[in-house]
Structure formats: C-alpha cells, structure tokens
Amino acid sequence: MWEAIALAFGLAMDATAVSAARGLARGVDRGLGRRTAREAVILPALFGGFQAGMAALGWFAGWWVGPYIAAWDHWVAFVLLVGIGGKMLIEAWRHRDDDQPPAPATMMLYLGLALATSIDAAAAGLTLPLVPVAPWIALVLIGGITAACSAIGYLAGGVVGKRFGSRLEILGGLVLIGIGVQLLVRAL
C-alpha cells in the first residue's frame, strides 16, 4: 500500500508545481475574484482525473504487452520509473525563477496543463501490476492524491510556489526513481 501512495505522490508533484504557479499568478492579480475560485476547483479536478485516467490507459496497455514482458517486468518498471523521474529532475533543474508568468486562464489552457502533467502517469500505469495493491486502488490514490496536492498547491501558491516550485518536481522525480530501484531490488 505504501508503494501505491508513494507512486501517487511522486506522480502528483508536477501537477502540484503547476498548480502552485497558477496560484502564484492568482496572488499577484487580486482582481480576479470568482475566476480564481473556479480555477481552484477546476485545476485539481482535471489534474486528478487526467492522472488517474492516463495511469489507467497505461495499465490497460500493459495487459496487451504484459505476456511479452513478464520475464523482464521488473527491468521495464525500473527503466520507466527512472526515466520518468530523471525527466522530472531535468525539467526541475532547467526551471528558471525569471520564467514568464502563467498565461490567462482558459479551458483549453486547463486541459493542456492536465494532459501535459499526466503523460508520465501513462508510463507509470504500466507498472501498476507490480505495486502490491489492487490496480484500481492505486488509480483512486493517484487521482485523489493528485487532486488534493493540486488544491493545496494552488491555495498555497503565493507562498510555496515562489519558494519551492522546482523543488517539488525534484522531490517527485526522486520518489519515482526510488520506487523503480526498490522494484528492481525486490525482483532480483
């Protein structure tokens, strides 16, 4: 169960960082009023839904290729999780504090952000059969934890996003790499 929770938190970190950045923009522009309340609900719901949905797609894709990789599943999981975690680390290190502020909020922007932050969940979904909990429980955890972390990130964005934004992605990347290493060590 702890592996599923750790995986969910690891996958949620990029959505949390994006939510914190959106929250930071909200804190700068105080004249938004109702739009920020709407965004505080829409972003976490979309991020959580997309993370769980993309992980489910990865899990279903794993059924088709599963018989072919059964002998190598721990290596595949290791490579995928380390690759995703490494990508998150590289993106966090490339982040600059003087980046442009987030664009004005539109539904297309929200959908684009949700898709962009959930692509790694599809690859992680391939590894769900290796996590010692029913895959549907892992999917619920991924969606719920992502939504909760995104809501907290958005609301705390003015404080946390400005100070720790890219560090959240670093933490998420390290967690995913740690899970990959643990799966490999357990299988050997």
N, C-alpha and C positions, 0 to 999 in steps of 0.2 A: 504494500500500500504506500509506503514511504517513497518508493521509486516513482510511482504514478504522481504523487504530489510534487516531488522534486521536478519531474518532467514537465508538469503543468506550470510550475513557477518559472522554470527555465524558458519555456515557450512564451510565457506571458511578458517577459521583460522587454521585448522590443515594442509590443503594444503599449506597455506601461510608459516607456520612454516617449513614444509618440503622443500619448495622452497627456503626459506632463508638459510636453512642448505646446500642445494646444491649450492646456490650462494656463501656461505662462503667457501666451498671447491674450487669453481672456483677462488675465490680471492686468495687462498693460492697457487694454482698451475697456475701460469701465462702463462705457455707454452701450454695451450690448444687451444687458438685461435678460429678456426672455430667451434670446438666441443662445446664451450660454447655458441656461437651464436645459434647453432642448439638447444641446451638444453634450452636456454632462450625462444624459440618458442614452442618446443615440450612439455615441462612440463606444462606451462599454458593451452595449448590446450587440453592436456589429462586430466588435473585436472578439468578444466571447463566442458569438455564433460562427464567425468565419474560422476561428482557431479550431473549434470542435468539428466543424464541417470539413475542413481541409484534412484534419487528422483522420476523420472517418474515411475520406476518399483514399488516403494513403493506406489505411488498414484494409479496405476492400481491394485495393490494387495488390496488396500483399497476399491476399488469398489466391490470386491468379499466378503470381510468381513464387508463392510460398513453397510448393513442392520442389521447385528447381533450386531453391537456395537453402533447403533445410539443413544440409551439411555445413553450410557457410553462414548461417543466420547471425551468429554472434559477431563474425567479422563484418558482415554487411551493416549490422546495427552500429558497431564501433565506428566504421568509416563514415556512415551517415551522420551520426551524432557528433563526432569530432569535426566533420566537415561543416555542419550547421553551426556548431559552437565556434569554430575557427572563423567562419564568415561573420558571425556576430561580433567577435573580438576585433577583426579587421575593420568592420564598419564603425565600431565604437572608437577605435584609435584614429580613424580618419576624420571623425567628427571634430568640427571647429566651433568654438564658442561664438564666433562672429558670423555664423551662418545666417541666412535670411530668415525673418520671422515666418511662421506658417501662413499659407495663403488663406484668403477669406473662405469661410465655411460654406460648402455646397454639398448636396447629397452625393454628387459624383466624387468629390474630394473624400468624403467619408467612406464610400465604397472602395475607392482606390487605396486609401490607407489601410482599410480592413484586409483587402486582398494582399497588399504588399507585406503586411506584418504577419500574414498567416501562411505564406508559401512554405516556410520551413516546417510548419506543422504537418504538411502533407508527407514530407520525407520522414518526419518523426513518427507518423502514423504507421509506417511500415514496421516499426519496431514494437508496436503495441502488444503483439502476441508474446513478446519476451518479457514484458513487465508482469510481475507476479500478482496481477489483479485482472478481473474481467475487463476486456477492452471497453465495454460500454461505460463502466465506472470511470476508467481513465478518460474517456471522451467527456463525460459530465464534469469531471475535475478540471480538465483542460479548459472547457468553456466557462465554467463557473469561476475558476481562479483568474482566468484572463479578464473576465468582466469585472470582477472585484478589484483586481490590481489596476485595471484601466480607470475605473471610477476613482479610486484613491489617488492614482497618478494625476488625473485631471484636476481633482479638487485641491491637491497639494502642489500643483504645477508651479505656482508662483514662487514657492519656497524650494521644493525638492528638485524640480526640473532645472532650475537655474544653477543649482549647486551640484547635483549628482547625475544629470541626464545621461551622459555617455557611460557612466559607471554602472548604471542599471543594465545596459547591454553587455558590459563586461561580465557582470555577475551572471546574467543569463547564459552567456557563452561558456563560462567556466562550469556552470551546473550541467549543461548538456555534455560537455567533454567528460566531466566526472562520471555521469551516468554511462556514457559509452565505454569508458575504461572499466567501470565496475561490471558491466555486462560481459565484456571480453574476459576479464579475470575470472568471473564466476563460471564461464563456459570452459575455460582451459583447465 
